């Protein structure tokens, strides 16, 4: 994983029109080099990692990309530094020193990153449509 390539791709996604329909999602994924896995349940590969995408009310919600190459903490720290350079100060940071997390509001999106320096040994980077994410979380809370 090249951190600069990840940040460049995230920048392209953030600048693009966020997809709503399946056709729009497929177009964006093709444009940025995300490859859907045949027979995969909303799974894709990108930037040397593996990911999953989701919908809310049949509209594209977002994705999580899991980057496994190398040790998680140094990768997280490098990506954190580059993402702050590109997108500015984060909205918040939380977690422990071993398992930190960070989030930004970028345009109409929520971008979050998690360091899984435990058994998973990966960095998780997620982008979601902010309004759809809030509605999804609200519905999940109501249905409990």
C-alpha positions as YAML, in Angstrom:
chain: A
units: angstrom
residues:
- id: 1
  name: UNK
  ca: [0.00, 0.00, 0.00]
- id: 2
  name: UNK
  ca: [1.30, 3.39, -0.96]
- id: 3
  name: UNK
  ca: [-0.21, 5.94, 1.39]
- id: 4
  name: UNK
  ca: [0.07, 8.72, -1.21]
- id: 5
  name: UNK
  ca: [-1.95, 6.62, -3.70]
- id: 6
  name: UNK
  ca: [-4.65, 6.02, -1.08]
- id: 7
  name: UNK
  ca: [-4.92, 9.73, -0.30]
- id: 8
  name: UNK
  ca: [-4.94, 10.64, -4.01]
- id: 9
  name: UNK
  ca: [-7.75, 8.15, -4.66]
- id: 10
  name: UNK
  ca: [-9.75, 9.39, -1.67]
- id: 11
  name: UNK
  ca: [-9.33, 12.93, -2.97]
- id: 12
  name: UNK
  ca: [-10.71, 11.90, -6.37]
- id: 13
  name: UNK
  ca: [-13.69, 10.22, -4.72]
- id: 14
  name: UNK
  ca: [-14.42, 13.23, -2.50]
- id: 15
  name: UNK
  ca: [-14.31, 15.56, -5.51]
- id: 16
  name: UNK
  ca: [-16.59, 13.34, -7.60]
- id: 17
  name: UNK
  ca: [-20.36, 13.43, -7.50]
- id: 18
  name: UNK
  ca: [-21.35, 10.94, -4.78]
- id: 19
  name: UNK
  ca: [-23.31, 8.03, -6.29]
- id: 20
  name: UNK
  ca: [-26.92, 7.33, -5.50]
- id: 21
  name: UNK
  ca: [-27.85, 4.53, -7.91]
- id: 22
  name: UNK
  ca: [-26.09, 1.24, -8.55]
- id: 23
  name: UNK
  ca: [-25.09, 2.41, -12.02]
- id: 24
  name: UNK
  ca: [-23.51, 5.54, -10.56]
- id: 25
  name: UNK
  ca: [-21.64, 3.47, -7.95]
- id: 26
  name: UNK
  ca: [-20.32, 1.13, -10.64]
- id: 27
  name: UNK
  ca: [-19.17, 4.15, -12.65]
- id: 28
  name: UNK
  ca: [-17.35, 5.76, -9.71]
- id: 29
  name: UNK
  ca: [-15.71, 2.49, -8.73]
- id: 30
  name: UNK
  ca: [-14.48, 1.96, -12.29]
- id: 31
  name: UNK
  ca: [-13.18, 5.53, -12.44]
- id: 32
  name: UNK
  ca: [-11.05, 5.15, -9.29]
- id: 33
  name: UNK
  ca: [-9.95, 1.54, -9.85]
- id: 34
  name: UNK
  ca: [-12.18, -0.26, -7.34]
- id: 35
  name: UNK
  ca: [-12.91, -3.75, -8.72]
- id: 36
  name: UNK
  ca: [-16.09, -5.55, -7.64]
- id: 37
  name: UNK
  ca: [-15.48, -9.20, -6.83]
- id: 38
  name: UNK
  ca: [-17.44, -11.62, -8.97]
- id: 39
  name: UNK
  ca: [-20.02, -13.34, -6.81]
- id: 40
  name: UNK
  ca: [-18.90, -11.19, -3.88]
- id: 41
  name: UNK
  ca: [-21.56, -9.84, -1.59]
- id: 42
  name: UNK
  ca: [-20.84, -6.14, -2.10]
- id: 43
  name: UNK
  ca: [-17.11, -6.77, -1.92]
- id: 44
  name: UNK
  ca: [-14.33, -5.15, -3.93]
- id: 45
  name: UNK
  ca: [-10.57, -4.86, -4.14]
- id: 46
  name: UNK
  ca: [-8.66, -1.59, -4.37]
- id: 47
  name: UNK
  ca: [-5.24, -0.15, -3.59]
- id: 48
  name: UNK
  ca: [-3.95, -3.55, -2.51]
- id: 49
  name: UNK
  ca: [-6.76, -3.97, 0.02]
- id: 50
  name: UNK
  ca: [-10.21, -5.42, 0.31]
- id: 51
  name: UNK
  ca: [-13.46, -3.59, 0.83]
- id: 52
  name: UNK
  ca: [-17.20, -3.76, 1.32]
- id: 53
  name: UNK
  ca: [-19.81, -1.27, 0.19]
- id: 54
  name: UNK
  ca: [-23.33, -0.70, 1.50]
- id: 55
  name: UNK
  ca: [-26.65, 0.93, 0.68]
- id: 56
  name: UNK
  ca: [-29.44, 2.58, 2.61]
- id: 57
  name: UNK
  ca: [-32.96, 2.54, 1.14]
- id: 58
  name: UNK
  ca: [-31.47, 1.28, -2.15]
- id: 59
  name: UNK
  ca: [-29.13, 4.28, -2.37]
- id: 60
  name: UNK
  ca: [-25.37, 3.97, -2.21]
- id: 61
  name: UNK
  ca: [-24.31, 4.73, 1.37]
- id: 62
  name: UNK
  ca: [-20.56, 4.19, 1.36]
- id: 63
  name: UNK
  ca: [-17.68, 1.80, 1.70]
- id: 64
  name: UNK
  ca: [-14.96, 0.55, 4.01]
- id: 65
  name: UNK
  ca: [-11.55, -0.36, 2.64]
- id: 66
  name: UNK
  ca: [-9.26, -2.61, 4.70]
- id: 67
  name: UNK
  ca: [-5.53, -2.23, 4.05]
- id: 68
  name: UNK
  ca: [-3.50, -5.18, 5.34]
- id: 69
  name: UNK
  ca: [0.04, -4.65, 4.03]
- id: 70
  name: UNK
  ca: [2.72, -4.16, 6.71]
- id: 71
  name: UNK
  ca: [2.22, -3.15, 10.31]
- id: 72
  name: UNK
  ca: [-1.03, -1.33, 11.03]
- id: 73
  name: UNK
  ca: [0.16, 1.45, 13.34]
- id: 74
  name: UNK
  ca: [2.87, 2.94, 11.09]
- id: 75
  name: UNK
  ca: [0.46, 2.82, 8.13]
- id: 76
  name: UNK
  ca: [-2.26, 4.50, 10.17]
- id: 77
  name: UNK
  ca: [0.14, 7.25, 11.31]
- id: 78
  name: UNK
  ca: [1.32, 7.94, 7.74]
- id: 79
  name: UNK
  ca: [-2.22, 8.01, 6.35]
- id: 80
  name: UNK
  ca: [-3.38, 10.21, 9.23]
- id: 81
  name: UNK
  ca: [-0.62, 12.73, 8.50]
- id: 82
  name: UNK
  ca: [-1.35, 12.80, 4.75]
- id: 83
  name: UNK
  ca: [-5.12, 13.00, 5.20]
- id: 84
  name: UNK
  ca: [-4.74, 15.93, 7.62]
- id: 85
  name: UNK
  ca: [-2.48, 17.66, 5.08]
- id: 86
  name: UNK
  ca: [-5.14, 17.16, 2.38]
- id: 87
  name: UNK
  ca: [-8.41, 17.62, 4.32]
- id: 88
  name: UNK
  ca: [-7.41, 19.65, 7.36]
- id: 89
  name: UNK
  ca: [-7.96, 19.05, 11.04]
- id: 90
  name: UNK
  ca: [-10.21, 16.13, 11.89]
- id: 91
  name: UNK
  ca: [-13.63, 16.49, 13.44]
- id: 92
  name: UNK
  ca: [-12.58, 14.16, 16.24]
- id: 93
  name: UNK
  ca: [-10.09, 11.52, 17.35]
- id: 94
  name: UNK
  ca: [-10.78, 8.74, 19.83]
- id: 95
  name: UNK
  ca: [-9.68, 5.28, 20.91]
- id: 96
  name: UNK
  ca: [-6.63, 4.06, 22.72]
- id: 97
  name: UNK
  ca: [-2.99, 4.60, 21.80]
- id: 98
  name: UNK
  ca: [-2.93, 1.09, 20.32]
- id: 99
  name: UNK
  ca: [-6.30, 1.33, 18.52]
- id: 100
  name: UNK
  ca: [-6.80, 4.98, 17.51]
- id: 101
  name: UNK
  ca: [-9.54, 6.30, 15.26]
- id: 102
  name: UNK
  ca: [-10.16, 9.61, 13.51]
- id: 103
  name: UNK
  ca: [-12.99, 11.23, 11.54]
- id: 104
  name: UNK
  ca: [-13.55, 14.18, 9.22]
- id: 105
  name: UNK
  ca: [-16.55, 15.82, 7.64]
- id: 106
  name: UNK
  ca: [-15.60, 16.37, 4.03]
- id: 107
  name: UNK
  ca: [-18.23, 17.98, 1.80]
- id: 108
  name: UNK
  ca: [-21.37, 15.84, 2.23]
- id: 109
  name: UNK
  ca: [-19.35, 12.86, 3.47]
- id: 110
  name: UNK
  ca: [-18.07, 11.40, 6.70]
- id: 111
  name: UNK
  ca: [-14.57, 9.97, 6.39]
- id: 112
  name: UNK
  ca: [-13.26, 7.80, 9.18]
- id: 113
  name: UNK
  ca: [-10.14, 5.74, 9.74]
- id: 114
  name: UNK
  ca: [-9.42, 3.07, 12.32]
- id: 115
  name: UNK
  ca: [-6.20, 1.36, 13.30]
- id: 116
  name: UNK
  ca: [-6.79, -2.32, 13.93]
- id: 117
  name: UNK
  ca: [-3.36, -3.11, 15.39]
- id: 118
  name: UNK
  ca: [-4.76, -6.24, 17.01]
- id: 119
  name: UNK
  ca: [-5.38, -9.61, 15.33]
- id: 120
  name: UNK
  ca: [-6.70, -7.95, 12.17]
- id: 121
  name: UNK
  ca: [-3.50, -5.88, 11.70]
- id: 122
  name: UNK
  ca: [-5.08, -3.51, 9.19]
- id: 123
  name: UNK
  ca: [-6.13, 0.07, 8.66]
- id: 124
  name: UNK
  ca: [-9.80, 0.62, 7.86]
- id: 125
  name: UNK
  ca: [-10.72, 3.68, 5.84]
- id: 126
  name: UNK
  ca: [-14.41, 4.48, 5.34]
- id: 127
  name: UNK
  ca: [-16.35, 7.07, 3.38]
- id: 128
  name: UNK
  ca: [-20.11, 7.46, 3.79]
- id: 129
  name: UNK
  ca: [-22.75, 9.90, 2.65]
- id: 130
  name: UNK
  ca: [-23.37, 11.92, 5.85]
- id: 131
  name: UNK
  ca: [-27.15, 12.33, 5.52]
- id: 132
  name: UNK
  ca: [-27.78, 8.70, 4.56]
- id: 133
  name: UNK
  ca: [-25.48, 7.51, 7.33]
- id: 134
  name: UNK
  ca: [-27.35, 9.56, 9.95]
- id: 135
  name: UNK
  ca: [-30.70, 8.25, 8.69]
- id: 136
  name: UNK
  ca: [-29.39, 4.67, 8.77]
- id: 137
  name: UNK
  ca: [-28.10, 5.06, 12.33]
- id: 138
  name: UNK
  ca: [-31.36, 6.68, 13.42]
- id: 139
  name: UNK
  ca: [-33.40, 3.84, 11.94]
- id: 140
  name: UNK
  ca: [-31.15, 1.25, 13.57]
- id: 141
  name: UNK
  ca: [-31.61, 2.97, 16.95]
- id: 142
  name: UNK
  ca: [-35.39, 3.12, 16.55]
- id: 143
  name: UNK
  ca: [-35.61, -0.56, 15.57]
- id: 144
  name: UNK
  ca: [-33.75, -1.79, 18.66]
...
